[in-house]
Amino acid sequence: MTDDRQRGWTGGILPFVVLAANTLVLALQKTKTHALLPASETKTLWLAEGATIVSLIILRSGWGRDSGWREAQRQLGTLANNFYEPRRASLIHGWAIGTAVFCGLWWGAATWSVVLFGMRRGVVTKGLIDFEVATAVGALTGGIVGSVIGLAIGHRWETSHRRARAGRMSANA
């Protein structure tokens, strides 16, 4: 089994950093003076925390990785396994980036009112910082959820592609 979960920043510590950031913002949300988001966004913040925890568990579990590649490659008549892993990684990274951008923009649009609220109260800097934190939480949550979506799509593509390849091999034999 090729285990890329332990290699590098993204497979090791980054999902835990995302969880820590979301948990910190959620903990500050329960305080009266240090809350970073409007009270109307608390439910969305809880959903983001839940999605982050579920995504972290899925990413750390090893599901969808290339665990049975030796047997599958042996059935195809080769032991080289340099085809699926880079393509699967591209799907994971592409979905992570795309979903992070989308969720960051969505959270930014949904919490734009904190900047306006800061302007009305004369604390523009606090409103702008709260807006930036909200956008960062959206992007971080979107990135980790997008990784799971990319992992699922990559796993589905790989299994269907291996099945089609095996069908072509048996038809040629």
N, C-alpha and C positions, 0 to 999 in steps of 0.2 A: 504494500500500500504506500503510495506516495503521500506523505503527510506534510502539507504546506502550512498547516495551522501553526506550527511552532517556528516557522521561518519568517523573519521580517517583522516589521512594525504593524502592518495591517492584519496579519494572521494572529499575532500574539496579544499585544496590549491595546491596540486601538479600539476594539469593541468595548473594552472595560473603561477606557477614557470617555467614550460616548455615554455609557451607563452612568459613570460618575458625574458627568456634566448635567445630564438630565435629572439625576437624583438631587443634585445640589440646587438646581433651579426649582424643582418641585418642593424641596424642603424650605427654600426661601419664600415660596408662594404661600406657605402657611403662616408666615410672619406678617405683621401689620405694616411695619415700616420698610421692610426690605424686599417686598414682593416685586418681582421683575416684570410680571405680566398682569394685565387686567384680570379681575376675578372671573370674568366670563370665559377666560381661556384655561381655567383650572381643569375642567373636564378634558379638554384637548391635551393638556399637559399630562394628565393621568393616562390617556390613551397612548401618548408617545412613550411614556415610561413602560407601559405594558408591552408595546410593540418592540421596544429596545430589548427588554428582558427575553421575550420569545425569540427574537432574532439572534441575540447573543447565544442562547442555548442551542439553536439550530446550527449556527456557525461553528461553535466549539464542539458539537457532537461528532462531526466528521461525516454527517449525512451528505450524500451527493458527491462525495469525492471518488476518486478512482480506485476503489478498494478491490474490485475483482478484475483488474485489468489483465493480470497474467493469464488467467483462464480464458478470458475473452480474446486476447491476442493469440493465444495458442489455437483457439478455434478458427481464427482467421488465417493461421499459418505463418505468423510472424511474432517476434518478441519485442520489436521496436514499439515504443509507446510515446512517440513525440508528436502525435497528431492531435489528440483530444485535449490534453492539459492546457496548452496555450490558448486554444479556442474557448475552452470553458472559462479560463481566467479572463479573457477579453469580455465575455458575456457578463461575468460577475462585476468587473470593473466598470464596464459601460453602463450597466443598470444602476450601480452604486452612484456614479457621477450624475447620470440623468435624473435619478430620483432625488438625489441631494439638491440639485439645482431647482427642480420643481417644488419640492417641499420647502426649501428656503424662501423661494419667491412667494409661495402660498402663505407661509407664516408671516412673512414681511407684509403682505397685503392685508392679512387678517388682523395684524396688530399695529397697523399704522396709526391707530388712534392714540397710542402711548406717546408718540411725538407731539401730536396736537394737544394732548392733555398736559404734557410738560411745558408747551408754549403758553398755554392758558394760565398755568400756575406759576410761571416764571422760573421753572427749572428745566430748561431746554436740554441741558447736558444729561440729566438723569433720564429724561424721556428718550433721548437718542441712544443712550447706553442700553436701556430696556428694549428698545426696538432692535438693536444689534444683537443682543442676547437672544431675543425671540427668533430672529432670523437664523442665528447660529444653531439654536436647538432644532429648528426645523430642518436645516441642512444636515446636521449630524444624525438625526433620527431618520431622515430620508436616505442617507448614505448607507446606514446599517440595514434598513429594510430593503433597499435596492439591492444590496449584496445578496440577501436571501432570495429575492426574486430572480436575480441573475443566476444564482446557484441552482434553483429549481429548474429554470429554463435550460441551463447548460446540461444538467443531469438528464432531463427529458430528451434534449437533442442528441446527447451522446448515446443513450440507450437505443433510440430509434435509428440512429446512424449505424451503430454496431449491428443491429438486427438486419438492416437493409444490406450492409456489407456482407454479412454472413449469408444472406439469401442469394446475393450475386455470386459469392464464392461457390455455393452449392450448385447453382445453376450452371456454372462454368465447368464444374468437375464431372 
